[in-house]
Amino acid sequence: KKSKRSLGAYKIFYEEVRPKIVAAHPKFTIGEVREKVGEKWKKLSDAERKSY
């Protein structure tokens, strides 16, 4: 059996932000959504990242 691992900070952020990006840009491809999430993640300060 595989043990359940906790999600990483970026993954938690991704799951929170992705639906908002998809709603705002419904024609984006999966790759474009990932790119946009990555841009938002990079703009976060260390303190903001720690909240995830």
Phi, psi and omega in degrees: 000143176274140176278149179279126178259152176285152179287145176287164182302315181296320180297318178297315178300314181303312182295331180281320188272327185308312181299326179293320180291318179298320180294321181284331183226072186297341181268358178296143172282170178302318180297320179293323177296314179300318180298317181294319178297317179300319178298316180295320180297316181296333181280346180288145175283168178300321180296319179294321179295325181294338179291347177259000000 
